[in-house]
């Protein structure tokens, strides 16, 4: 069994985990070898949460699209605000996808 303690992670691996999905995945890789069946079963059910969270994000994206479509150019929010909002949506989607992957991995354990 590979050593997934924080000390065993190479510095370059730690640098690669500077996004939501990477952090979640790294934490799972460290913790999963120390989890009992009940804890893994709980994680296996995160897919249901992820599905709801993705639907909520889809609704937010649709609201942005309608706002942009129905507004004139002068009524649009600042580009920095839009950039931040869409970047946040992207990070949320990546995090939710990581949860789905963890759920699938937990089912296999």
N, CA, C and O atoms as CSV, one atom per row, in Angstrom:
chain,resi,resn,atom,element,x,y,z
A,1,UNK,N,N,0.841,-1.173,0.000
A,1,UNK,CA,C,0.000,0.000,0.000
A,1,UNK,C,C,0.891,1.244,0.000
A,1,UNK,O,O,1.790,1.349,0.835
A,2,UNK,N,N,0.658,2.200,-0.931
A,2,UNK,CA,C,1.494,3.388,-0.988
A,2,UNK,C,C,1.271,4.276,0.236
A,2,UNK,O,O,0.200,4.281,0.841
A,3,UNK,N,N,2.307,5.015,0.572
A,3,UNK,CA,C,2.240,5.923,1.707
A,3,UNK,C,C,1.618,7.235,1.252
A,3,UNK,O,O,2.207,7.954,0.445
A,4,UNK,N,N,0.421,7.555,1.768
A,4,UNK,CA,C,-0.269,8.785,1.388
A,4,UNK,C,C,-0.337,9.771,2.547
A,4,UNK,O,O,-1.273,10.567,2.632
A,5,UNK,N,N,0.632,9.723,3.425
A,5,UNK,CA,C,0.676,10.702,4.498
A,5,UNK,C,C,1.140,12.024,3.918
A,5,UNK,O,O,1.793,12.036,2.874
A,6,UNK,N,N,0.822,13.148,4.567
A,6,UNK,CA,C,1.252,14.434,4.016
A,6,UNK,C,C,2.755,14.507,3.791
A,6,UNK,O,O,3.196,15.114,2.816
A,7,UNK,N,N,3.563,13.895,4.681
A,7,UNK,CA,C,5.014,13.925,4.505
A,7,UNK,C,C,5.458,13.143,3.275
A,7,UNK,O,O,6.520,13.416,2.714
A,8,UNK,N,N,4.645,12.167,2.851
A,8,UNK,CA,C,5.018,11.325,1.718
A,8,UNK,C,C,4.695,11.993,0.380
A,8,UNK,O,O,5.163,11.536,-0.663
A,9,UNK,N,N,3.904,13.062,0.397
A,9,UNK,CA,C,3.560,13.734,-0.844
A,9,UNK,C,C,4.721,14.617,-1.280
A,9,UNK,O,O,5.237,15.417,-0.501
A,10,UNK,N,N,5.117,14.461,-2.524
A,10,UNK,CA,C,6.215,15.264,-3.059
A,10,UNK,C,C,5.765,16.712,-3.190
A,10,UNK,O,O,4.589,16.970,-3.443
A,11,UNK,N,N,6.685,17.661,-3.021
A,11,UNK,CA,C,6.311,19.078,-3.141
A,11,UNK,C,C,5.631,19.412,-4.466
A,11,UNK,O,O,4.709,20.227,-4.489
A,12,UNK,N,N,6.068,18.796,-5.577
A,12,UNK,CA,C,5.433,19.088,-6.852
A,12,UNK,C,C,4.004,18.568,-6.885
A,12,UNK,O,O,3.148,19.174,-7.531
A,13,UNK,N,N,3.723,17.453,-6.199
A,13,UNK,CA,C,2.358,16.939,-6.109
A,13,UNK,C,C,1.492,17.906,-5.325
A,13,UNK,O,O,0.348,18.164,-5.701
A,14,UNK,N,N,2.032,18.447,-4.229
A,14,UNK,CA,C,1.282,19.390,-3.418
A,14,UNK,C,C,0.963,20.644,-4.234
A,14,UNK,O,O,-0.114,21.218,-4.076
A,15,UNK,N,N,1.874,21.078,-5.098
A,15,UNK,CA,C,1.635,22.258,-5.921
A,15,UNK,C,C,0.508,22.010,-6.924
A,15,UNK,O,O,-0.243,22.929,-7.249
A,16,UNK,N,N,0.387,20.795,-7.409
A,16,UNK,CA,C,-0.640,20.467,-8.398
A,16,UNK,C,C,-2.038,20.467,-7.793
A,16,UNK,O,O,-3.022,20.439,-8.532
A,17,UNK,N,N,-2.146,20.498,-6.481
A,17,UNK,CA,C,-3.443,20.388,-5.840
A,17,UNK,C,C,-3.993,21.741,-5.404
A,17,UNK,O,O,-4.772,21.809,-4.453
A,18,UNK,N,N,-3.608,22.800,-6.071
A,18,UNK,CA,C,-4.045,24.130,-5.672
A,18,UNK,C,C,-5.355,24.538,-6.330
A,18,UNK,O,O,-5.557,25.713,-6.636
A,19,UNK,N,N,-6.221,23.601,-6.543
A,19,UNK,CA,C,-7.584,23.903,-6.957
A,19,UNK,C,C,-8.511,22.996,-6.156
A,19,UNK,O,O,-8.057,22.048,-5.515
A,20,UNK,N,N,-9.787,23.282,-6.192
A,20,UNK,CA,C,-10.755,22.569,-5.370
A,20,UNK,C,C,-10.700,21.064,-5.605
A,20,UNK,O,O,-10.633,20.285,-4.654
A,21,UNK,N,N,-10.728,20.661,-6.854
A,21,UNK,CA,C,-10.727,19.231,-7.165
A,21,UNK,C,C,-9.447,18.560,-6.699
A,21,UNK,O,O,-9.495,17.464,-6.139
A,22,UNK,N,N,-8.309,19.193,-6.918
A,22,UNK,CA,C,-7.035,18.625,-6.499
A,22,UNK,C,C,-6.937,18.471,-4.997
A,22,UNK,O,O,-6.435,17.463,-4.500
A,23,UNK,N,N,-7.415,19.470,-4.272
A,23,UNK,CA,C,-7.375,19.408,-2.818
A,23,UNK,C,C,-8.265,18.287,-2.299
A,23,UNK,O,O,-7.850,17.508,-1.442
A,24,UNK,N,N,-9.487,18.204,-2.818
A,24,UNK,CA,C,-10.420,17.157,-2.390
A,24,UNK,C,C,-9.844,15.779,-2.697
A,24,UNK,O,O,-9.887,14.880,-1.857
A,25,UNK,N,N,-9.309,15.616,-3.893
A,25,UNK,CA,C,-8.759,14.330,-4.299
A,25,UNK,C,C,-7.550,13.947,-3.451
A,25,UNK,O,O,-7.422,12.795,-3.038
A,26,UNK,N,N,-6.675,14.893,-3.193
A,26,UNK,CA,C,-5.497,14.620,-2.359
A,26,UNK,C,C,-5.905,14.217,-0.948
A,26,UNK,O,O,-5.366,13.263,-0.388
A,27,UNK,N,N,-6.853,14.944,-0.379
A,27,UNK,CA,C,-7.317,14.604,0.976
A,27,UNK,C,C,-7.927,13.206,1.016
A,27,UNK,O,O,-7.719,12.464,1.975
A,28,UNK,N,N,-8.678,12.848,-0.022
A,28,UNK,CA,C,-9.260,11.509,-0.065
A,28,UNK,C,C,-8.179,10.446,-0.177
A,28,UNK,O,O,-8.244,9.416,0.494
A,29,UNK,N,N,-7.188,10.693,-1.021
A,29,UNK,CA,C,-6.103,9.720,-1.178
A,29,UNK,C,C,-5.377,9.491,0.144
A,29,UNK,O,O,-4.955,8.371,0.434
A,30,UNK,N,N,-5.232,10.529,0.934
A,30,UNK,CA,C,-4.572,10.398,2.231
A,30,UNK,C,C,-5.470,9.645,3.214
A,30,UNK,O,O,-5.002,8.777,3.952
A,31,UNK,N,N,-6.749,9.978,3.217
A,31,UNK,CA,C,-7.670,9.461,4.244
A,31,UNK,C,C,-8.241,8.083,3.945
A,31,UNK,O,O,-8.547,7.338,4.876
A,32,UNK,N,N,-8.390,7.728,2.699
A,32,UNK,CA,C,-9.161,6.526,2.362
A,32,UNK,C,C,-8.599,5.237,2.948
A,32,UNK,O,O,-9.357,4.303,3.210
A,33,UNK,N,N,-7.321,5.168,3.154
A,33,UNK,CA,C,-6.715,3.954,3.692
A,33,UNK,C,C,-6.942,3.833,5.199
A,33,UNK,O,O,-6.624,2.810,5.806
A,34,UNK,N,N,-7.490,4.880,5.786
A,34,UNK,CA,C,-7.742,4.886,7.224
A,34,UNK,C,C,-9.236,4.870,7.534
A,34,UNK,O,O,-9.634,5.029,8.688
A,35,UNK,N,N,-10.061,4.677,6.510
A,35,UNK,CA,C,-11.511,4.736,6.681
A,35,UNK,C,C,-12.087,3.339,6.795
A,35,UNK,O,O,-11.620,2.397,6.154
A,36,UNK,N,N,-13.113,3.225,7.627
A,36,UNK,CA,C,-13.795,1.935,7.772
A,36,UNK,C,C,-14.903,1.836,6.717
A,36,UNK,O,O,-15.161,2.789,5.982
A,37,UNK,N,N,-15.538,0.692,6.657
A,37,UNK,CA,C,-16.582,0.446,5.640
A,37,UNK,C,C,-17.748,1.441,5.757
A,37,UNK,O,O,-18.280,1.897,4.745
A,38,UNK,N,N,-18.132,1.765,6.967
A,38,UNK,CA,C,-19.242,2.695,7.177
A,38,UNK,C,C,-18.899,4.084,6.620
A,38,UNK,O,O,-19.732,4.721,5.974
A,39,UNK,N,N,-17.693,4.538,6.869
A,39,UNK,CA,C,-17.256,5.842,6.355
A,39,UNK,C,C,-17.168,5.833,4.835
A,39,UNK,O,O,-17.548,6.804,4.181
A,40,UNK,N,N,-16.668,4.741,4.276
A,40,UNK,CA,C,-16.607,4.628,2.815
A,40,UNK,C,C,-17.999,4.576,2.210
A,40,UNK,O,O,-18.230,5.145,1.143
A,41,UNK,N,N,-18.933,3.898,2.879
A,41,UNK,CA,C,-20.308,3.833,2.388
A,41,UNK,C,C,-20.933,5.228,2.357
A,41,UNK,O,O,-21.665,5.572,1.429
A,42,UNK,N,N,-20.635,6.020,3.379
A,42,UNK,CA,C,-21.141,7.391,3.409
A,42,UNK,C,C,-20.600,8.175,2.219
A,42,UNK,O,O,-21.350,8.887,1.552
A,43,UNK,N,N,-19.301,8.048,1.949
A,43,UNK,CA,C,-18.707,8.745,0.812
A,43,UNK,C,C,-19.254,8.249,-0.523
A,43,UNK,O,O,-19.347,9.010,-1.486
A,44,UNK,N,N,-19.608,6.985,-0.569
A,44,UNK,CA,C,-20.125,6.421,-1.811
A,44,UNK,C,C,-21.437,7.084,-2.225
A,44,UNK,O,O,-21.818,7.038,-3.394
A,45,UNK,N,N,-22.119,7.694,-1.272
A,45,UNK,CA,C,-23.393,8.345,-1.563
A,45,UNK,C,C,-23.267,9.815,-1.954
A,45,UNK,O,O,-24.286,10.477,-2.148
A,46,UNK,N,N,-22.041,10.349,-2.075
A,46,UNK,CA,C,-21.891,11.766,-2.407
A,46,UNK,C,C,-22.368,12.085,-3.816
A,46,UNK,O,O,-22.593,13.250,-4.143
A,47,UNK,N,N,-22.526,11.069,-4.652
A,47,UNK,CA,C,-23.027,11.309,-6.001
A,47,UNK,C,C,-24.384,11.980,-6.006
A,47,UNK,O,O,-24.661,12.813,-6.869
A,48,UNK,N,N,-25.238,11.626,-5.048
A,48,UNK,CA,C,-26.554,12.264,-4.962
A,48,UNK,C,C,-26.417,13.748,-4.633
A,48,UNK,O,O,-27.119,14.577,-5.212
A,49,UNK,N,N,-25.531,14.085,-3.718
A,49,UNK,CA,C,-25.272,15.491,-3.398
A,49,UNK,C,C,-24.717,16.204,-4.618
A,49,UNK,O,O,-25.140,17.311,-4.950
A,50,UNK,N,N,-23.771,15.565,-5.278
A,50,UNK,CA,C,-23.123,16.175,-6.440
A,50,UNK,C,C,-24.141,16.471,-7.533
A,50,UNK,O,O,-24.067,17.515,-8.181
A,51,UNK,N,N,-25.079,15.576,-7.741
A,51,UNK,CA,C,-26.098,15.783,-8.773
A,51,UNK,C,C,-26.942,17.021,-8.464
A,51,UNK,O,O,-27.216,17.823,-9.356
A,52,UNK,N,N,-27.349,17.174,-7.213
A,52,UNK,CA,C,-28.127,18.344,-6.803
A,52,UNK,C,C,-27.305,19.622,-6.944
A,52,UNK,O,O,-27.804,20.639,-7.426
A,53,UNK,N,N,-26.043,19.566,-6.520
A,53,UNK,CA,C,-25.176,20.735,-6.602
A,53,UNK,C,C,-24.955,21.149,-8.060
A,53,UNK,O,O,-24.936,22.341,-8.367
A,54,UNK,N,N,-24.791,20.186,-8.946
A,54,UNK,CA,C,-24.622,20.508,-10.365
A,54,UNK,C,C,-25.881,21.145,-10.946
A,54,UNK,O,O,-25.797,22.061,-11.764
A,55,UNK,N,N,-27.039,20.664,-10.525
A,55,UNK,CA,C,-28.293,21.264,-11.000
A,55,UNK,C,C,-28.395,22.710,-10.534
A,55,UNK,O,O,-28.824,23.580,-11.292
A,56,UNK,N,N,-28.003,22.968,-9.288
A,56,UNK,CA,C,-28.021,24.342,-8.781
A,56,UNK,C,C,-27.079,25.239,-9.575
A,56,UNK,O,O,-27.422,26.379,-9.888
A,57,UNK,N,N,-25.885,24.726,-9.904
A,57,UNK,CA,C,-24.936,25.503,-10.705
A,57,UNK,C,C,-25.473,25.753,-12.109
A,57,UNK,O,O,-25.267,26.830,-12.669
A,58,UNK,N,N,-26.156,24.776,-12.676
A,58,UNK,CA,C,-26.753,24.954,-13.998
A,58,UNK,C,C,-27.796,26.076,-13.962
A,58,UNK,O,O,-27.904,26.858,-14.907
A,59,UNK,N,N,-28.549,26.148,-12.887
A,59,UNK,CA,C,-29.544,27.209,-12.731
A,59,UNK,C,C,-28.864,28.575,-12.664
A,59,UNK,O,O,-29.323,29.531,-13.290
A,60,UNK,N,N,-27.775,28.666,-11.910
A,60,UNK,CA,C,-27.028,29.925,-11.810
A,60,UNK,C,C,-26.502,30.330,-13.185
A,60,UNK,O,O,-26.620,31.492,-13.574
A,61,UNK,N,N,-25.929,29.392,-13.916
A,61,UNK,CA,C,-25.410,29.697,-15.250
A,61,UNK,C,C,-26.537,30.173,-16.173
A,61,UNK,O,O,-26.339,31.090,-16.970
A,62,UNK,N,N,-27.706,29.558,-16.067
A,62,UNK,CA,C,-28.837,29.974,-16.886
A,62,UNK,C,C,-29.273,31.397,-16.535
A,62,UNK,O,O,-29.605,32.183,-17.421
A,63,UNK,N,N,-29.270,31.724,-15.253
A,63,UNK,CA,C,-29.631,33.077,-14.825
A,63,UNK,C,C,-28.648,34.090,-15.414
A,63,UNK,O,O,-29.059,35.142,-15.904
A,64,UNK,N,N,-27.342,33.772,-15.367
A,64,UNK,CA,C,-26.342,34.661,-15.976
A,64,UNK,C,C,-26.639,34.830,-17.462
A,64,UNK,O,O,-26.631,35.951,-17.970
A,65,UNK,N,N,-26.897,33.742,-18.152
A,65,UNK,CA,C,-27.172,33.804,-19.583
A,65,UNK,C,C,-28.382,34.658,-19.899
A,65,UNK,O,O,-28.354,35.458,-20.834
A,66,UNK,N,N,-29.438,34.496,-19.132
A,66,UNK,CA,C,-30.650,35.303,-19.371
A,66,UNK,C,C,-30.392,36.778,-19.081
A,66,UNK,O,O,-30.872,37.651,-19.804
A,67,UNK,N,N,-29.636,37.052,-18.026
A,67,UNK,CA,C,-29.326,38.439,-17.685
A,67,UNK,C,C,-28.551,39.108,-18.807
A,67,UNK,O,O,-28.852,40.236,-19.198
A,68,UNK,N,N,-27.552,38.406,-19.318
A,68,UNK,CA,C,-26.726,38.962,-20.387
A,68,UNK,C,C,-27.554,39.141,-21.655
A,68,UNK,O,O,-27.416,40.154,-22.340
A,69,UNK,N,N,-28.412,38.174,-21.977
A,69,UNK,CA,C,-29.217,38.224,-23.182
A,69,UNK,C,C,-30.248,39.354,-23.123
A,69,UNK,O,O,-30.508,40.007,-24.134
A,70,UNK,N,N,-30.833,39.585,-21.952
A,70,UNK,CA,C,-31.913,40.555,-21.827
A,70,UNK,C,C,-31.417,41.974,-21.529
A,70,UNK,O,O,-32.207,42.917,-21.526
A,71,UNK,N,N,-30.145,42.123,-21.283
A,71,UNK,CA,C,-29.614,43.433,-20.929
A,71,UNK,C,C,-28.999,44.109,-22.148
A,71,UNK,O,O,-28.538,43.458,-23.086
A,72,UNK,N,N,-29.009,45.429,-22.098
A,72,UNK,CA,C,-28.250,46.117,-23.139
A,72,UNK,C,C,-26.793,46.159,-22.693
A,72,UNK,O,O,-26.483,45.862,-21.539
A,73,UNK,N,N,-25.919,46.520,-23.592
A,73,UNK,CA,C,-24.481,46.459,-23.313
A,73,UNK,C,C,-24.094,47.287,-22.090
A,73,UNK,O,O,-23.172,46.915,-21.365
A,74,UNK,N,N,-24.777,48.395,-21.852
A,74,UNK,CA,C,-24.432,49.265,-20.736
A,74,UNK,C,C,-24.916,48.713,-19.395
A,74,UNK,O,O,-24.430,49.134,-18.346
A,75,UNK,N,N,-25.849,47.794,-19.415
A,75,UNK,CA,C,-26.395,47.242,-18.177
A,75,UNK,C,C,-25.617,46.005,-17.707
A,75,UNK,O,O,-25.849,45.510,-16.604
A,76,UNK,N,N,-24.699,45.510,-18.540
A,76,UNK,CA,C,-23.935,44.326,-18.148
A,76,UNK,C,C,-23.048,44.625,-16.948
A,76,UNK,O,O,-22.532,45.734,-16.814
A,77,UNK,N,N,-22.869,43.635,-16.076
A,77,UNK,CA,C,-21.965,43.860,-14.955
A,77,UNK,C,C,-20.524,43.999,-15.437
A,77,UNK,O,O,-20.193,43.617,-16.559
A,78,UNK,N,N,-19.695,44.537,-14.596
A,78,UNK,CA,C,-18.284,44.713,-14.877
A,78,UNK,C,C,-17.666,43.384,-15.312
A,78,UNK,O,O,-18.014,42.337,-14.767
A,79,UNK,N,N,-16.760,43.415,-16.280
A,79,UNK,CA,C,-16.129,42.185,-16.769
A,79,UNK,C,C,-15.408,41.439,-15.658
A,79,UNK,O,O,-15.387,40.209,-15.655
A,80,UNK,N,N,-14.815,42.168,-14.710
A,80,UNK,CA,C,-14.127,41.502,-13.594
A,80,UNK,C,C,-15.117,40.717,-12.744
A,80,UNK,O,O,-14.796,39.635,-12.254
A,81,UNK,N,N,-16.317,41.259,-12.567
A,81,UNK,CA,C,-17.347,40.556,-11.813
A,81,UNK,C,C,-17.759,39.273,-12.545
A,81,UNK,O,O,-17.884,38.212,-11.933
A,82,UNK,N,N,-17.966,39.384,-13.849
A,82,UNK,CA,C,-18.316,38.198,-14.636
A,82,UNK,C,C,-17.198,37.169,-14.605
A,82,UNK,O,O,-17.459,35.976,-14.455
A,83,UNK,N,N,-15.951,37.620,-14.745
A,83,UNK,CA,C,-14.815,36.707,-14.703
A,83,UNK,C,C,-14.807,35.954,-13.380
A,83,UNK,O,O,-14.677,34.730,-13.363
A,84,UNK,N,N,-14.945,36.669,-12.282
A,84,UNK,CA,C,-14.951,36.039,-10.964
A,84,UNK,C,C,-16.100,35.063,-10.803
A,84,UNK,O,O,-15.928,33.984,-10.234
A,85,UNK,N,N,-17.261,35.431,-11.296
A,85,UNK,CA,C,-18.438,34.560,-11.166
A,85,UNK,C,C,-18.256,33.273,-11.974
A,85,UNK,O,O,-18.526,32.180,-11.476
A,86,UNK,N,N,-17.803,33.406,-13.205
A,86,UNK,CA,C,-17.628,32.204,-14.025
A,86,UNK,C,C,-16.469,31.345,-13.538
A,86,UNK,O,O,-16.541,30.118,-13.606
A,87,UNK,N,N,-15.406,31.966,-13.049
A,87,UNK,CA,C,-14.303,31.203,-12.476
A,87,UNK,C,C,-14.798,30.424,-11.258
A,87,UNK,O,O,-14.434,29.264,-11.067
A,88,UNK,N,N,-15.622,31.063,-10.441
A,88,UNK,CA,C,-16.193,30.393,-9.272
A,88,UNK,C,C,-17.079,29.226,-9.687
A,88,UNK,O,O,-17.023,28.155,-9.083
A,89,UNK,N,N,-17.891,29.428,-10.710
A,89,UNK,CA,C,-18.721,28.331,-11.224
A,89,UNK,C,C,-17.849,27.170,-11.690
A,89,UNK,O,O,-18.144,26.012,-11.394
A,90,UNK,N,N,-16.791,27.472,-12.408
A,90,UNK,CA,C,-15.893,26.434,-12.901
A,90,UNK,C,C,-15.262,25.660,-11.742
A,90,UNK,O,O,-15.233,24.430,-11.762
A,91,UNK,N,N,-14.760,26.370,-10.740
A,91,UNK,CA,C,-14.150,25.705,-9.583
A,91,UNK,C,C,-15.162,24.843,-8.849
A,91,UNK,O,O,-14.830,23.750,-8.389
A,92,UNK,N,N,-16.387,25.323,-8.737
A,92,UNK,CA,C,-17.429,24.539,-8.076
A,92,UNK,C,C,-17.714,23.256,-8.842
A,92,UNK,O,O,-17.852,22.186,-8.248
A,93,UNK,N,N,-17.802,23.367,-10.154
A,93,UNK,CA,C,-18.061,22.185,-10.975
A,93,UNK,C,C,-16.918,21.176,-10.854
A,93,UNK,O,O,-17.164,19.972,-10.780
A,94,UNK,N,N,-15.673,21.655,-10.835
A,94,UNK,CA,C,-14.527,20.756,-10.685
A,94,UNK,C,C,-14.553,20.069,-9.321
A,94,UNK,O,O,-14.253,18.880,-9.213
A,95,UNK,N,N,-14.911,20.815,-8.293
A,95,UNK,CA,C,-15.005,20.235,-6.957
A,95,UNK,C,C,-16.089,19.182,-6.872
A,95,UNK,O,O,-15.903,18.136,-6.250
A,96,UNK,N,N,-17.210,19.454,-7.490
A,96,UNK,CA,C,-18.312,18.493,-7.494
A,96,UNK,C,C,-17.910,17.245,-8.270
A,96,UNK,O,O,-18.233,16.130,-7.860
A,97,UNK,N,N,-17.222,17.419,-9.367
A,97,UNK,CA,C,-16.746,16.266,-10.148
A,97,UNK,C,C,-15.780,15.426,-9.306
A,97,UNK,O,O,-15.811,14.197,-9.367
A,98,UNK,N,N,-14.926,16.084,-8.524
A,98,UNK,CA,C,-14.014,15.352,-7.643
A,98,UNK,C,C,-14.800,14.555,-6.610
A,98,UNK,O,O,-14.441,13.420,-6.297
A,99,UNK,N,N,-15.859,15.135,-6.083
A,99,UNK,CA,C,-16.706,14.398,-5.138
A,99,UNK,C,C,-17.339,13.170,-5.796
A,99,UNK,O,O,-17.445,12.108,-5.183
A,100,UNK,N,N,-17.751,13.331,-7.033
A,100,UNK,CA,C,-18.320,12.193,-7.759
A,100,UNK,C,C,-17.281,11.096,-7.942
A,100,UNK,O,O,-17.594,9.915,-7.794
A,101,UNK,N,N,-16.038,11.480,-8.267
A,101,UNK,CA,C,-14.974,10.497,-8.436
A,101,UNK,C,C,-14.673,9.785,-7.111
A,101,UNK,O,O,-14.439,8.577,-7.087
A,102,UNK,N,N,-14.680,10.540,-6.022
A,102,UNK,CA,C,-14.437,9.947,-4.699
A,102,UNK,C,C,-15.556,8.979,-4.354
A,102,UNK,O,O,-15.303,7.894,-3.831
A,103,UNK,N,N,-16.792,9.366,-4.643
A,103,UNK,CA,C,-17.916,8.472,-4.393
A,103,UNK,C,C,-17.767,7.161,-5.150
A,103,UNK,O,O,-18.011,6.087,-4.602
A,104,UNK,N,N,-17.369,7.256,-6.404
A,104,UNK,CA,C,-17.179,6.053,-7.215
A,104,UNK,C,C,-16.038,5.203,-6.666
A,104,UNK,O,O,-16.146,3.978,-6.605
A,105,UNK,N,N,-14.948,5.848,-6.267
A,105,UNK,CA,C,-13.813,5.113,-5.710
A,105,UNK,C,C,-14.186,4.443,-4.397
A,105,UNK,O,O,-13.764,3.317,-4.130
A,106,UNK,N,N,-14.971,5.126,-3.580
A,106,UNK,CA,C,-15.391,4.562,-2.292
A,106,UNK,C,C,-16.277,3.344,-2.497
A,106,UNK,O,O,-16.228,2.406,-1.701
A,107,UNK,N,N,-17.081,3.341,-3.542
A,107,UNK,CA,C,-17.942,2.186,-3.834
A,107,UNK,C,C,-17.101,0.965,-4.206
A,107,UNK,O,O,-17.487,-0.171,-3.930
A,108,UNK,N,N,-15.962,1.206,-4.827
A,108,UNK,CA,C,-15.107,0.099,-5.255
A,108,UNK,C,C,-14.257,-0.490,-4.130
A,108,UNK,O,O,-13.711,-1.585,-4.269
A,109,UNK,N,N,-14.148,0.231,-3.026
A,109,UNK,CA,C,-13.278,-0.228,-1.925
A,109,UNK,C,C,-13.990,-1.234,-1.038
A,109,UNK,O,O,-13.409,-1.722,-0.068
